[in-house]
Amino acid sequence: MSGPRYDRIPAGTALALIVAAPFVGMTRSVDAGESATKLPAVAVAATTHAEQGSIRAPAIASVPSPPPAPAPADMSAAAPLSSPDSAAPTQQTVTPDPLASLLPGDRVIAEKIRFLFATKADKIFVNKKERAAAEAFYRQRNLKPLWLDEGVENTRAQSTIARIKHADADGLDASEYATPIFSSLASDALAEAELKLTHTVLIYARHVQAGRFPYSRVSRNIELPQAPPDPTEILHSIAEAPDASKALDAFSPQHKPYQKLKAALADLRSKSGAAQAEAARQVETVIANMERWRWYPRDLGTAHVVANQPDFTLTVMHNGIQVWTTRIVIGKPSMPTPLLSETMKYLTINPTWHAPPSVVHNEYLPALAQDPTVLSRMGLRVSYNRGNVEITMRPGDNNPLGRIRFSFPNDFLVYQHDTPDKYMFAHEVRADTHGCMRVQDSDKYAEVLLDIARPGEHWTAERIKGMFGHREQEIQLEQAQIWVHLTYQTAFVDNAGKLQMRRDIYNLDSRTLAAIKGSAALSPSRRSAKKDK
């Protein structure tokens, strides 16, 4: 009797084996390294025979894959079965707390500093730029306090506070700059006192360098840099300096006219008795002048011209030495000469005079309406261009500009020039122009400037006079970077070291002092004092 035959399996049985095969494979141990989706041997054999035609199974479009096994509850412990090497859990990156590097005493205050920047910084720092700079500065140092070492006032704080308390040496008011007494504060108040001192330092440095208020409060006839220091520079310079007091002092103007006034102020305050009473008004005048010096560039230039309007003088400085000085005539009080700093660009020999628009409309046109020949008899030419009236005078001995014009282009359209009216330089008070400055000995002035700007060309006053005629000629000075500073010094120290006082012809001292007092009333420390009351 022959045994059962296995080479021919009924179609229904074959189908059952194929469908069941994946589930049978699931029982295999994964420890053997086999894939959970690998078909068992019996299924492979059945499929092979079917492909050879030994099994007549019904046609099946596709065999569905088994559903994926559910993921374990703890995903960090699970790994794909097909990749045993990835069974280790994924490591998550943890950002270290920057405060962890600080000493315990600093860390406590740093934590509160971080909280204050997040919740209260806008109330501590009035200026948004200074607030942003302070926060960036503290974060760069992991919020480590600047003025405290583990809750104790450090030498940097002591030196800085001492310097601010002597703000009057620079003509400032120390009461405007609040400083804390760290030793009297509870530990939970130290962080806020830390930031408030930082705020005070930023204000003080800004005031001592650029002034306490915009110069527009004094006059619209001013165009000066008035450049405040960068808040980040302030904080880093103090943090890195061996002596914080000296670092803070460096923000005050360093040029000689200011420093001489600073010494004069100290001398006036040291007087006693009747001399003290006499010095009271001078002190205010010196303070007003020191305030105006803060509006000028910190560097006046290797070569520069200073026109001191109340003194009616012009001085040329080169490499720290006074090389020449002369008299000038400035604008009348109703048409004052502006305050500005520009560079000398060129000088013009035999200039044509163009009457300023204000002179045309306020003086010449009314005169022309009364007498149509008056301007021509004065040597003036009248031309009309698209409704605009232009009045000019050709080069010559009677030209209002004289023989030379010195140009430093500016928004006020003022310049320096020669004049045919030489008698005016003999007057004690020389304020009689429409805003420009008349220069005595203008040919010598041109020689001095050209000697600085073009030293190899051997310019002399005689050579310049030889060019006088009826043809305009320009000589460029732009490359020399000769600065022209139009100043208003009613108080200054002369070359002999003596304090000189001049009359306030444009009433700028009184307006400057009024602006100082107004600024003091609006200072943050005084506002907070009023609020506390």
RAPE-V107329 format. One line per field, one symbol per residue. psi: psi as a letter, one per 40 degrees, with the letter a starting at -180 (. if undefined). A space follows every 50 residues. Layout:
psi = ???
//
This chain:
psi = hiiiheehhidddddddddedddddeeihedeeiieehiidddddddddd deedhgiihhdihiiiiiiiiidgdeeiihdegdeeeiihhhhhhihded eiiddddddddddddddddeddddhdhdddddddddddddffehideihf ehhiddddddddddefdedeeihdeeghiigdeeiideeddddddddddd dddddddddeieiheeediefhgidghiihdddddddddeidhdddddde eiheidddddddddddddeeiibdddddeddddddddddddddeeiidhe idhihhhhddefihhhhhfehheiiiiihaiidegihihihiihdiihhf ihhhhiddddddddddddddheeddddeeihhihhfeihhhihiiidehd eaehhhhghieefiiiiiiegdddeeidhggeaedihhhifddddddddd dddgdeefhidddddeehaehhhihhedeefhihhhiggehihaeeehhi iiigdefddddddddddddddeiddddddddd.
//
